[in-house]
Amino acid sequence: MKPSNLARFVSVGVLFAAIGANASPSLLRETQRIELPGVRGRIDHMAVDMANKKLFVNALGNNTVEVVNLGTGRVEKHLSGFAEPQGNLLVPELGRLLVTNGESAFAQIFDSATLHPVKKVELRDDGDNIRYDPMTRRAYVGCGKGRNGALVVLDVQAGAKIADIELSGHPESFQLEATGTRIFVNVPTAQAVEVADRSSGKVVASWPLVARKNYPMALDEARGRLFVGTRSPANLLVIDTSSGVVVASLESVGDADDIFYDMGTRRIYVSGGEGFVFVFEQLDADQYRLAGKVQTRPGARTSLYVPEWKTLFVALPESSGMNAELRAYATAP
């Protein structure tokens, strides 16, 4: 993008951020707090079992996965034997729970009903985010250190590795098109979004970014917009998926690690370790504003939005004598 165009979009983002800065935090209404006793250190990603009203919380610093019963408001089980669990995926139709590890080259597969281990699948080092394609019953796992980054393709039913899609560096968050074959991947070391094709198994485009440390990502496929969170500076970037052009840039929460887009309300939720959730509103495909922000706790980087429940879950690490906990927020209509 030409510098003049970028400046125009940044200015628009700052203007809308200023308009929304005083918006009511009632956009997120706290409905539940659940303590995670004994959980130490950083907390990473989560998965939901909607049928049984449970959350699987990756307590990375604790080397456990906490199984949280939302009905009772208690941790009902601690799964152990992990090496910095980072990504997880629940596949109800196959009865499987997948967990990746930052300090291991293996993904662990569990029976989601009994939580008994079923299999280990060798990937690459630094296993991280997982995404699932229900049409092919394949999972895509971001992993690999340095220039050994890749998306590893797994047959979930067979518990077997199928292929590797090579990237230029370690992938952070990524999103799969539902109506196409593209995968949009944040590669912070390349300071770019790399676009892979599921059919060819290759990277077909690379979209450079001005901002650095692009970690979280969400997708509005209907409008062809990709939402990317960067940490340096702390921005929310909106990218046109037909061209790779940044069409808007807004100031956002620091140390962002998760972004979720609600297609029904056209709101974007960004959680960051600065200790806030920022809520943005999509006015149209190219215009956005900060509608409000809710304070959480420093280090509360990860979250999970469950659109069927209109609920955002935020994981808060222990801090200053306070236990680690989950907070649930109902989203406004």
Contacts in CASP RR format, 6 or more apart in sequence:
PFRMAT RR
TARGET T0000
AUTHOR 0000-0000-0000
METHOD contacts of the structure
MODEL  1
MKPSNLARFVSVGVLFAAIGANASPSLLRETQRIELPGVRGRIDHMAVDM
ANKKLFVNALGNNTVEVVNLGTGRVEKHLSGFAEPQGNLLVPELGRLLVT
NGESAFAQIFDSATLHPVKKVELRDDGDNIRYDPMTRRAYVGCGKGRNGA
LVVLDVQAGAKIADIELSGHPESFQLEATGTRIFVNVPTAQAVEVADRSS
GKVVASWPLVARKNYPMALDEARGRLFVGTRSPANLLVIDTSSGVVVASL
ESVGDADDIFYDMGTRRIYVSGGEGFVFVFEQLDADQYRLAGKVQTRPGA
RTSLYVPEWKTLFVALPESSGMNAELRAYATAP
1 9 0 8 1.000
1 245 0 8 1.000
1 246 0 8 1.000
6 210 0 8 1.000
6 246 0 8 1.000
6 249 0 8 1.000
9 246 0 8 1.000
9 247 0 8 1.000
9 248 0 8 1.000
9 249 0 8 1.000
10 249 0 8 1.000
12 248 0 8 1.000
12 287 0 8 1.000
13 248 0 8 1.000
13 249 0 8 1.000
13 250 0 8 1.000
13 251 0 8 1.000
13 288 0 8 1.000
13 289 0 8 1.000
14 250 0 8 1.000
14 251 0 8 1.000
16 250 0 8 1.000
16 283 0 8 1.000
16 287 0 8 1.000
16 288 0 8 1.000
16 289 0 8 1.000
16 290 0 8 1.000
17 250 0 8 1.000
17 251 0 8 1.000
17 289 0 8 1.000
17 290 0 8 1.000
19 289 0 8 1.000
19 290 0 8 1.000
20 289 0 8 1.000
20 290 0 8 1.000
20 291 0 8 1.000
20 292 0 8 1.000
21 290 0 8 1.000
21 292 0 8 1.000
23 279 0 8 1.000
23 290 0 8 1.000
23 291 0 8 1.000
23 292 0 8 1.000
24 292 0 8 1.000
25 292 0 8 1.000
25 293 0 8 1.000
25 294 0 8 1.000
25 295 0 8 1.000
26 332 0 8 1.000
27 267 0 8 1.000
27 279 0 8 1.000
27 291 0 8 1.000
27 292 0 8 1.000
27 294 0 8 1.000
27 331 0 8 1.000
27 332 0 8 1.000
28 269 0 8 1.000
28 277 0 8 1.000
28 279 0 8 1.000
28 294 0 8 1.000
28 312 0 8 1.000
28 329 0 8 1.000
28 330 0 8 1.000
28 331 0 8 1.000
28 332 0 8 1.000
29 329 0 8 1.000
29 330 0 8 1.000
29 332 0 8 1.000
30 327 0 8 1.000
30 328 0 8 1.000
30 329 0 8 1.000
31 311 0 8 1.000
31 328 0 8 1.000
31 329 0 8 1.000
31 330 0 8 1.000
32 70 0 8 1.000
32 73 0 8 1.000
32 326 0 8 1.000
32 327 0 8 1.000
32 328 0 8 1.000
33 325 0 8 1.000
33 326 0 8 1.000
33 327 0 8 1.000
33 328 0 8 1.000
34 68 0 8 1.000
34 70 0 8 1.000
34 73 0 8 1.000
34 74 0 8 1.000
34 75 0 8 1.000
34 325 0 8 1.000
34 326 0 8 1.000
34 328 0 8 1.000
35 75 0 8 1.000
35 323 0 8 1.000
35 324 0 8 1.000
35 325 0 8 1.000
36 43 0 8 1.000
36 57 0 8 1.000
36 59 0 8 1.000
36 66 0 8 1.000
36 68 0 8 1.000
36 75 0 8 1.000
36 323 0 8 1.000
36 324 0 8 1.000
36 325 0 8 1.000
36 326 0 8 1.000
37 75 0 8 1.000
37 323 0 8 1.000
37 324 0 8 1.000
38 62 0 8 1.000
38 318 0 8 1.000
38 323 0 8 1.000
38 324 0 8 1.000
39 59 0 8 1.000
39 62 0 8 1.000
39 64 0 8 1.000
39 66 0 8 1.000
39 317 0 8 1.000
39 318 0 8 1.000
39 323 0 8 1.000
39 324 0 8 1.000
40 59 0 8 1.000
40 61 0 8 1.000
40 62 0 8 1.000
40 318 0 8 1.000
40 324 0 8 1.000
41 59 0 8 1.000
41 60 0 8 1.000
41 61 0 8 1.000
41 62 0 8 1.000
41 317 0 8 1.000
41 318 0 8 1.000
41 324 0 8 1.000
42 60 0 8 1.000
42 61 0 8 1.000
42 299 0 8 1.000
42 301 0 8 1.000
42 317 0 8 1.000
43 57 0 8 1.000
43 58 0 8 1.000
43 59 0 8 1.000
43 60 0 8 1.000
43 61 0 8 1.000
43 302 0 8 1.000
43 315 0 8 1.000
43 316 0 8 1.000
43 317 0 8 1.000
43 324 0 8 1.000
44 58 0 8 1.000
44 59 0 8 1.000
44 60 0 8 1.000
44 85 0 8 1.000
44 86 0 8 1.000
44 87 0 8 1.000
44 302 0 8 1.000
45 58 0 8 1.000
45 86 0 8 1.000
45 87 0 8 1.000
45 88 0 8 1.000
45 129 0 8 1.000
45 258 0 8 1.000
45 302 0 8 1.000
45 304 0 8 1.000
46 55 0 8 1.000
46 56 0 8 1.000
46 57 0 8 1.000
46 58 0 8 1.000
46 88 0 8 1.000
46 302 0 8 1.000
46 303 0 8 1.000
46 304 0 8 1.000
46 313 0 8 1.000
46 315 0 8 1.000
47 55 0 8 1.000
47 56 0 8 1.000
47 88 0 8 1.000
47 89 0 8 1.000
47 90 0 8 1.000
47 97 0 8 1.000
47 304 0 8 1.000
48 54 0 8 1.000
48 55 0 8 1.000
48 56 0 8 1.000
48 90 0 8 1.000
48 304 0 8 1.000
48 306 0 8 1.000
48 313 0 8 1.000
49 55 0 8 1.000
49 56 0 8 1.000
49 90 0 8 1.000
49 92 0 8 1.000
49 112 0 8 1.000
50 92 0 8 1.000
50 306 0 8 1.000
50 308 0 8 1.000
50 309 0 8 1.000
51 92 0 8 1.000
53 69 0 8 1.000
53 70 0 8 1.000
53 71 0 8 1.000
54 67 0 8 1.000
54 68 0 8 1.000
54 69 0 8 1.000
54 70 0 8 1.000
54 76 0 8 1.000
55 67 0 8 1.000
55 68 0 8 1.000
55 70 0 8 1.000
55 304 0 8 1.000
55 313 0 8 1.000
55 326 0 8 1.000
56 65 0 8 1.000
56 66 0 8 1.000
56 67 0 8 1.000
56 68 0 8 1.000
56 88 0 8 1.000
56 90 0 8 1.000
56 97 0 8 1.000
57 65 0 8 1.000
57 66 0 8 1.000
57 67 0 8 1.000
57 68 0 8 1.000
57 315 0 8 1.000
57 326 0 8 1.000
58 65 0 8 1.000
58 85 0 8 1.000
58 86 0 8 1.000
58 87 0 8 1.000
58 88 0 8 1.000
58 99 0 8 1.000
59 65 0 8 1.000
59 66 0 8 1.000
59 85 0 8 1.000
59 324 0 8 1.000
60 84 0 8 1.000
60 85 0 8 1.000
60 86 0 8 1.000
60 102 0 8 1.000
61 84 0 8 1.000
63 80 0 8 1.000
63 81 0 8 1.000
63 82 0 8 1.000
63 83 0 8 1.000
63 84 0 8 1.000
63 85 0 8 1.000
64 78 0 8 1.000
64 79 0 8 1.000
64 80 0 8 1.000
64 81 0 8 1.000
64 82 0 8 1.000
64 85 0 8 1.000
65 78 0 8 1.000
65 79 0 8 1.000
65 82 0 8 1.000
65 85 0 8 1.000
65 88 0 8 1.000
65 99 0 8 1.000
66 75 0 8 1.000
66 77 0 8 1.000
66 78 0 8 1.000
66 79 0 8 1.000
67 75 0 8 1.000
67 76 0 8 1.000
67 77 0 8 1.000
67 78 0 8 1.000
67 79 0 8 1.000
67 115 0 8 1.000
68 74 0 8 1.000
68 75 0 8 1.000
68 76 0 8 1.000
68 326 0 8 1.000
69 75 0 8 1.000
69 76 0 8 1.000
70 328 0 8 1.000
77 115 0 8 1.000
79 99 0 8 1.000
79 110 0 8 1.000
79 115 0 8 1.000
82 99 0 8 1.000
82 101 0 8 1.000
82 104 0 8 1.000
82 108 0 8 1.000
83 101 0 8 1.000
83 102 0 8 1.000
83 103 0 8 1.000
83 104 0 8 1.000
84 101 0 8 1.000
84 102 0 8 1.000
84 103 0 8 1.000
84 104 0 8 1.000
85 99 0 8 1.000
85 100 0 8 1.000
85 101 0 8 1.000
85 102 0 8 1.000
86 100 0 8 1.000
86 101 0 8 1.000
86 102 0 8 1.000
86 127 0 8 1.000
86 128 0 8 1.000
86 129 0 8 1.000
87 99 0 8 1.000
87 100 0 8 1.000
87 127 0 8 1.000
87 128 0 8 1.000
87 129 0 8 1.000
87 130 0 8 1.000
88 97 0 8 1.000
88 98 0 8 1.000
88 99 0 8 1.000
88 100 0 8 1.000
88 130 0 8 1.000
89 97 0 8 1.000
89 98 0 8 1.000
89 130 0 8 1.000
89 131 0 8 1.000
89 132 0 8 1.000
89 139 0 8 1.000
90 96 0 8 1.000
90 97 0 8 1.000
90 98 0 8 1.000
90 112 0 8 1.000
91 97 0 8 1.000
91 98 0 8 1.000
91 112 0 8 1.000
91 132 0 8 1.000
91 137 0 8 1.000
91 139 0 8 1.000
91 156 0 8 1.000
92 112 0 8 1.000
93 134 0 8 1.000
94 137 0 8 1.000
94 156 0 8 1.000
94 157 0 8 1.000
95 111 0 8 1.000
95 112 0 8 1.000
95 113 0 8 1.000
96 109 0 8 1.000
96 110 0 8 1.000
96 111 0 8 1.000
96 112 0 8 1.000
96 118 0 8 1.000
96 156 0 8 1.000
97 109 0 8 1.000
97 110 0 8 1.000
97 111 0 8 1.000
97 112 0 8 1.000
97 115 0 8 1.000
98 107 0 8 1.000
98 108 0 8 1.000
98 109 0 8 1.000
98 110 0 8 1.000
98 130 0 8 1.000
98 139 0 8 1.000
98 141 0 8 1.000
98 154 0 8 1.000
98 156 0 8 1.000
99 107 0 8 1.000
99 108 0 8 1.000
99 110 0 8 1.000
100 107 0 8 1.000
100 123 0 8 1.000
100 127 0 8 1.000
100 128 0 8 1.000
100 129 0 8 1.000
100 130 0 8 1.000
100 141 0 8 1.000
100 142 0 8 1.000
100 143 0 8 1.000
101 107 0 8 1.000
101 108 0 8 1.000
101 127 0 8 1.000
102 125 0 8 1.000
102 126 0 8 1.000
102 127 0 8 1.000
102 128 0 8 1.000
103 126 0 8 1.000
104 125 0 8 1.000
104 127 0 8 1.000
105 122 0 8 1.000
105 123 0 8 1.000
105 124 0 8 1.000
105 125 0 8 1.000
105 127 0 8 1.000
105 143 0 8 1.000
106 120 0 8 1.000
106 121 0 8 1.000
106 122 0 8 1.000
106 123 0 8 1.000
107 120 0 8 1.000
107 121 0 8 1.000
107 123 0 8 1.000
107 127 0 8 1.000
107 130 0 8 1.000
107 141 0 8 1.000
107 154 0 8 1.000
108 117 0 8 1.000
108 119 0 8 1.000
108 120 0 8 1.000
109 117 0 8 1.000
109 118 0 8 1.000
109 119 0 8 1.000
109 120 0 8 1.000
109 121 0 8 1.000
109 159 0 8 1.000
110 116 0 8 1.000
110 117 0 8 1.000
110 118 0 8 1.000
111 118 0 8 1.000
119 159 0 8 1.000
121 154 0 8 1.000
121 159 0 8 1.000
121 160 0 8 1.000
121 161 0 8 1.000
122 161 0 8 1.000
123 141 0 8 1.000
123 143 0 8 1.000
123 144 0 8 1.000
123 152 0 8 1.000
123 161 0 8 1.000
124 143 0 8 1.000
124 144 0 8 1.000
124 145 0 8 1.000
124 148 0 8 1.000
124 149 0 8 1.000
124 150 0 8 1.000
124 152 0 8 1.000
124 164 0 8 1.000
125 143 0 8 1.000
125 144 0 8 1.000
125 145 0 8 1.000
125 148 0 8 1.000
126 143 0 8 1.000
126 144 0 8 1.000
126 145 0 8 1.000
126 170 0 8 1.000
127 141 0 8 1.000
127 142 0 8 1.000
127 143 0 8 1.000
127 144 0 8 1.000
128 141 0 8 1.000
128 142 0 8 1.000
128 143 0 8 1.000
128 170 0 8 1.000
128 171 0 8 1.000
128 172 0 8 1.000
129 141 0 8 1.000
129 142 0 8 1.000
129 171 0 8 1.000
129 172 0 8 1.000
129 173 0 8 1.000
129 174 0 8 1.000
130 139 0 8 1.000
130 140 0 8 1.000
130 141 0 8 1.000
130 142 0 8 1.000
131 139 0 8 1.000
131 140 0 8 1.000
131 174 0 8 1.000
131 175 0 8 1.000
131 176 0 8 1.000
131 183 0 8 1.000
132 138 0 8 1.000
132 139 0 8 1.000
132 140 0 8 1.000
132 156 0 8 1.000
133 139 0 8 1.000
133 140 0 8 1.000
133 176 0 8 1.000
133 198 0 8 1.000
137 155 0 8 1.000
137 156 0 8 1.000
137 157 0 8 1.000
138 153 0 8 1.000
138 154 0 8 1.000
138 155 0 8 1.000
138 156 0 8 1.000
138 162 0 8 1.000
139 153 0 8 1.000
139 154 0 8 1.000
139 156 0 8 1.000
140 151 0 8 1.000
140 152 0 8 1.000
140 153 0 8 1.000
140 154 0 8 1.000
140 165 0 8 1.000
140 174 0 8 1.000
140 176 0 8 1.000
140 183 0 8 1.000
141 151 0 8 1.000
141 152 0 8 1.000
141 153 0 8 1.000
141 154 0 8 1.000
142 149 0 8 1.000
142 150 0 8 1.000
142 151 0 8 1.000
142 152 0 8 1.000
142 170 0 8 1.000
142 171 0 8 1.000
142 174 0 8 1.000
143 149 0 8 1.000
143 150 0 8 1.000
143 152 0 8 1.000
143 170 0 8 1.000
143 171 0 8 1.000
144 150 0 8 1.000
144 169 0 8 1.000
144 170 0 8 1.000
145 170 0 8 1.000
146 169 0 8 1.000
146 170 0 8 1.000
146 189 0 8 1.000
147 168 0 8 1.000
147 169 0 8 1.000
148 169 0 8 1.000
149 166 0 8 1.000
149 167 0 8 1.000
149 168 0 8 1.000
149 169 0 8 1.000
149 170 0 8 1.000
149 171 0 8 1.000
150 164 0 8 1.000
150 165 0 8 1.000
150 166 0 8 1.000
150 167 0 8 1.000
150 171 0 8 1.000
151 164 0 8 1.000
151 165 0 8 1.000
151 167 0 8 1.000
151 171 0 8 1.000
151 174 0 8 1.000
151 183 0 8 1.000
151 185 0 8 1.000
151 196 0 8 1.000
152 161 0 8 1.000
152 163 0 8 1.000
152 164 0 8 1.000
152 165 0 8 1.000
153 161 0 8 1.000
153 162 0 8 1.000
153 163 0 8 1.000
153 164 0 8 1.000
153 165 0 8 1.000
154 160 0 8 1.000
154 161 0 8 1.000
154 162 0 8 1.000
155 161 0 8 1.000
155 162 0 8 1.000
163 201 0 8 1.000
165 183 0 8 1.000
165 196 0 8 1.000
165 201 0 8 1.000
165 202 0 8 1.000
165 203 0 8 1.000
166 202 0 8 1.000
166 203 0 8 1.000
167 185 0 8 1.000
167 187 0 8 1.000
167 194 0 8 1.000
167 196 0 8 1.000
167 203 0 8 1.000
168 187 0 8 1.000
168 189 0 8 1.000
168 190 0 8 1.000
168 192 0 8 1.000
168 194 0 8 1.000
168 203 0 8 1.000
168 206 0 8 1.000
169 187 0 8 1.000
169 189 0 8 1.000
169 190 0 8 1.000
170 187 0 8 1.000
170 188 0 8 1.000
170 189 0 8 1.000
171 185 0 8 1.000
171 186 0 8 1.000
171 187 0 8 1.000
171 194 0 8 1.000
172 186 0 8 1.000
172 187 0 8 1.000
172 188 0 8 1.000
172 214 0 8 1.000
172 215 0 8 1.000
172 216 0 8 1.000
172 217 0 8 1.000
173 186 0 8 1.000
173 215 0 8 1.000
173 216 0 8 1.000
173 217 0 8 1.000
173 258 0 8 1.000
173 259 0 8 1.000
174 183 0 8 1.000
174 184 0 8 1.000
174 185 0 8 1.000
174 186 0 8 1.000
174 217 0 8 1.000
175 183 0 8 1.000
175 184 0 8 1.000
175 217 0 8 1.000
175 218 0 8 1.000
175 219 0 8 1.000
175 226 0 8 1.000
176 182 0 8 1.000
176 183 0 8 1.000
176 198 0 8 1.000
177 183 0 8 1.000
177 184 0 8 1.000
177 219 0 8 1.000
177 221 0 8 1.000
178 221 0 8 1.000
179 221 0 8 1.000
181 197 0 8 1.000
181 198 0 8 1.000
181 199 0 8 1.000
182 195 0 8 1.000
182 196 0 8 1.000
182 197 0 8 1.000
182 198 0 8 1.000
182 204 0 8 1.000
182 241 0 8 1.000
183 195 0 8 1.000
183 196 0 8 1.000
183 197 0 8 1.000
183 198 0 8 1.000
184 193 0 8 1.000
184 194 0 8 1.000
184 195 0 8 1.000
184 217 0 8 1.000
184 219 0 8 1.000
184 226 0 8 1.000
184 241 0 8 1.000
185 193 0 8 1.000
185 194 0 8 1.000
185 195 0 8 1.000
185 196 0 8 1.000
186 193 0 8 1.000
186 214 0 8 1.000
186 215 0 8 1.000
186 216 0 8 1.000
186 217 0 8 1.000
186 228 0 8 1.000
187 193 0 8 1.000
187 194 0 8 1.000
187 214 0 8 1.000
188 212 0 8 1.000
188 213 0 8 1.000
188 214 0 8 1.000
188 215 0 8 1.000
190 206 0 8 1.000
191 208 0 8 1.000
191 209 0 8 1.000
191 212 0 8 1.000
191 214 0 8 1.000
192 206 0 8 1.000
192 207 0 8 1.000
192 208 0 8 1.000
192 209 0 8 1.000
192 214 0 8 1.000
193 206 0 8 1.000
193 207 0 8 1.000
193 209 0 8 1.000
193 214 0 8 1.000
193 217 0 8 1.000
193 226 0 8 1.000
193 228 0 8 1.000
193 239 0 8 1.000
193 244 0 8 1.000
194 203 0 8 1.000
194 205 0 8 1.000
194 206 0 8 1.000
194 207 0 8 1.000
195 203 0 8 1.000
195 204 0 8 1.000
195 205 0 8 1.000
195 206 0 8 1.000
195 207 0 8 1.000
196 202 0 8 1.000
196 203 0 8 1.000
196 204 0 8 1.000
197 203 0 8 1.000
197 204 0 8 1.000
205 244 0 8 1.000
207 239 0 8 1.000
207 244 0 8 1.000
209 228 0 8 1.000
209 230 0 8 1.000
209 237 0 8 1.000
209 246 0 8 1.000
210 246 0 8 1.000
211 230 0 8 1.000
211 232 0 8 1.000
211 233 0 8 1.000
211 235 0 8 1.000
211 237 0 8 1.000
211 249 0 8 1.000
212 230 0 8 1.000
212 231 0 8 1.000
212 232 0 8 1.000
213 230 0 8 1.000
213 231 0 8 1.000
213 232 0 8 1.000
214 228 0 8 1.000
214 229 0 8 1.000
214 230 0 8 1.000
214 237 0 8 1.000
215 229 0 8 1.000
215 230 0 8 1.000
215 231 0 8 1.000
215 256 0 8 1.000
215 257 0 8 1.000
216 228 0 8 1.000
216 229 0 8 1.000
216 256 0 8 1.000
216 257 0 8 1.000
216 258 0 8 1.000
216 259 0 8 1.000
216 270 0 8 1.000
217 226 0 8 1.000
217 227 0 8 1.000
217 228 0 8 1.000
217 229 0 8 1.000
217 259 0 8 1.000
218 226 0 8 1.000
218 227 0 8 1.000
218 259 0 8 1.000
218 260 0 8 1.000
218 261 0 8 1.000
218 268 0 8 1.000
219 225 0 8 1.000
219 226 0 8 1.000
219 227 0 8 1.000
219 241 0 8 1.000
219 261 0 8 1.000
220 226 0 8 1.000
220 227 0 8 1.000
220 261 0 8 1.000
220 263 0 8 1.000
220 282 0 8 1.000
221 241 0 8 1.000
222 263 0 8 1.000
223 282 0 8 1.000
223 285 0 8 1.000
224 240 0 8 1.000
224 241 0 8 1.000
224 242 0 8 1.000
224 285 0 8 1.000
225 238 0 8 1.000
225 239 0 8 1.000
225 240 0 8 1.000
225 241 0 8 1.000
225 247 0 8 1.000
225 282 0 8 1.000
225 285 0 8 1.000
226 238 0 8 1.000
226 239 0 8 1.000
226 240 0 8 1.000
226 241 0 8 1.000
226 244 0 8 1.000
227 236 0 8 1.000
227 237 0 8 1.000
227 238 0 8 1.000
227 239 0 8 1.000
227 259 0 8 1.000
227 261 0 8 1.000
227 268 0 8 1.000
228 236 0 8 1.000
228 237 0 8 1.000
228 238 0 8 1.000
228 239 0 8 1.000
228 259 0 8 1.000
229 235 0 8 1.000
229 236 0 8 1.000
229 237 0 8 1.000
229 252 0 8 1.000
229 256 0 8 1.000
229 259 0 8 1.000
229 270 0 8 1.000
230 237 0 8 1.000
230 256 0 8 1.000
231 254 0 8 1.000
231 255 0 8 1.000
231 256 0 8 1.000
233 251 0 8 1.000
234 251 0 8 1.000
234 252 0 8 1.000
234 253 0 8 1.000
234 254 0 8 1.000
234 255 0 8 1.000
234 256 0 8 1.000
234 274 0 8 1.000
235 249 0 8 1.000
235 250 0 8 1.000
235 251 0 8 1.000
235 252 0 8 1.000
236 249 0 8 1.000
236 250 0 8 1.000
236 251 0 8 1.000
236 252 0 8 1.000
236 259 0 8 1.000
236 268 0 8 1.000
236 270 0 8 1.000
236 278 0 8 1.000
236 280 0 8 1.000
236 288 0 8 1.000
237 246 0 8 1.000
237 248 0 8 1.000
237 249 0 8 1.000
238 246 0 8 1.000
238 247 0 8 1.000
238 248 0 8 1.000
238 249 0 8 1.000
238 286 0 8 1.000
238 288 0 8 1.000
239 245 0 8 1.000
239 246 0 8 1.000
239 247 0 8 1.000
240 246 0 8 1.000
240 247 0 8 1.000
247 285 0 8 1.000
247 286 0 8 1.000
248 286 0 8 1.000
248 287 0 8 1.000
248 288 0 8 1.000
250 280 0 8 1.000
250 288 0 8 1.000
250 289 0 8 1.000
250 290 0 8 1.000
251 290 0 8 1.000
252 270 0 8 1.000
252 278 0 8 1.000
252 280 0 8 1.000
253 270 0 8 1.000
253 271 0 8 1.000
253 272 0 8 1.000
253 273 0 8 1.000
253 274 0 8 1.000
253 275 0 8 1.000
253 276 0 8 1.000
253 277 0 8 1.000
253 278 0 8 1.000
253 293 0 8 1.000
254 272 0 8 1.000
254 273 0 8 1.000
254 274 0 8 1.000
254 276 0 8 1.000
255 272 0 8 1.000
255 273 0 8 1.000
255 274 0 8 1.000
255 299 0 8 1.000
255 301 0 8 1.000
256 270 0 8 1.000
256 271 0 8 1.000
256 272 0 8 1.000
256 273 0 8 1.000
256 301 0 8 1.000
257 271 0 8 1.000
257 272 0 8 1.000
257 273 0 8 1.000
257 301 0 8 1.000
257 302 0 8 1.000
258 270 0 8 1.000
258 271 0 8 1.000
258 272 0 8 1.000
258 301 0 8 1.000
258 302 0 8 1.000
258 303 0 8 1.000
258 304 0 8 1.000
259 268 0 8 1.000
259 269 0 8 1.000
259 270 0 8 1.000
260 268 0 8 1.000
260 269 0 8 1.000
260 303 0 8 1.000
260 304 0 8 1.000
260 305 0 8 1.000
260 312 0 8 1.000
261 267 0 8 1.000
261 268 0 8 1.000
261 269 0 8 1.000
262 268 0 8 1.000
262 269 0 8 1.000
262 305 0 8 1.000
262 307 0 8 1.000
262 310 0 8 1.000
262 331 0 8 1.000
263 307 0 8 1.000
264 307 0 8 1.000
265 331 0 8 1.000
265 332 0 8 1.000
265 333 0 8 1.000
266 281 0 8 1.000
266 282 0 8 1.000
267 279 0 8 1.000
267 280 0 8 1.000
267 281 0 8 1.000
267 282 0 8 1.000
267 291 0 8 1.000
267 331 0 8 1.000
268 279 0 8 1.000
268 280 0 8 1.000
268 281 0 8 1.000
268 282 0 8 1.000
268 288 0 8 1.000
269 277 0 8 1.000
269 278 0 8 1.000
269 279 0 8 1.000
269 303 0 8 1.000
269 305 0 8 1.000
269 312 0 8 1.000
269 331 0 8 1.000
270 277 0 8 1.000
270 278 0 8 1.000
270 279 0 8 1.000
270 280 0 8 1.000
271 277 0 8 1.000
271 296 0 8 1.000
271 300 0 8 1.000
271 301 0 8 1.000
271 302 0 8 1.000
271 303 0 8 1.000
271 314 0 8 1.000
272 296 0 8 1.000
272 299 0 8 1.000
272 300 0 8 1.000
272 301 0 8 1.000
273 298 0 8 1.000
273 299 0 8 1.000
273 300 0 8 1.000
273 301 0 8 1.000
274 298 0 8 1.000
274 299 0 8 1.000
275 295 0 8 1.000
275 296 0 8 1.000
275 297 0 8 1.000
275 298 0 8 1.000
275 299 0 8 1.000
275 300 0 8 1.000
276 293 0 8 1.000
276 294 0 8 1.000
276 295 0 8 1.000
276 296 0 8 1.000
277 293 0 8 1.000
277 294 0 8 1.000
277 296 0 8 1.000
277 303 0 8 1.000
277 312 0 8 1.000
277 314 0 8 1.000
277 329 0 8 1.000
278 290 0 8 1.000
278 292 0 8 1.000
278 293 0 8 1.000
279 290 0 8 1.000
279 291 0 8 1.000
279 292 0 8 1.000
279 293 0 8 1.000
279 294 0 8 1.000
280 288 0 8 1.000
280 289 0 8 1.000
280 290 0 8 1.000
280 291 0 8 1.000
281 288 0 8 1.000
281 289 0 8 1.000
281 291 0 8 1.000
282 288 0 8 1.000
283 289 0 8 1.000
294 329 0 8 1.000
296 314 0 8 1.000
296 316 0 8 1.000
296 327 0 8 1.000
297 316 0 8 1.000
297 317 0 8 1.000
297 319 0 8 1.000
297 322 0 8 1.000
298 319 0 8 1.000
299 316 0 8 1.000
299 317 0 8 1.000
299 319 0 8 1.000
300 314 0 8 1.000
300 315 0 8 1.000
300 316 0 8 1.000
300 317 0 8 1.000
301 315 0 8 1.000
302 314 0 8 1.000
302 315 0 8 1.000
303 312 0 8 1.000
303 313 0 8 1.000
303 314 0 8 1.000
303 315 0 8 1.000
304 312 0 8 1.000
304 313 0 8 1.000
305 311 0 8 1.000
305 312 0 8 1.000
305 313 0 8 1.000
306 312 0 8 1.000
306 313 0 8 1.000
310 330 0 8 1.000
310 331 0 8 1.000
310 333 0 8 1.000
311 328 0 8 1.000
311 329 0 8 1.000
311 330 0 8 1.000
311 331 0 8 1.000
312 328 0 8 1.000
312 329 0 8 1.000
312 331 0 8 1.000
313 326 0 8 1.000
313 327 0 8 1.000
313 328 0 8 1.000
313 329 0 8 1.000
314 326 0 8 1.000
314 327 0 8 1.000
314 329 0 8 1.000
315 324 0 8 1.000
315 326 0 8 1.000
316 324 0 8 1.000
316 325 0 8 1.000
316 326 0 8 1.000
316 327 0 8 1.000
317 324 0 8 1.000
318 324 0 8 1.000
END
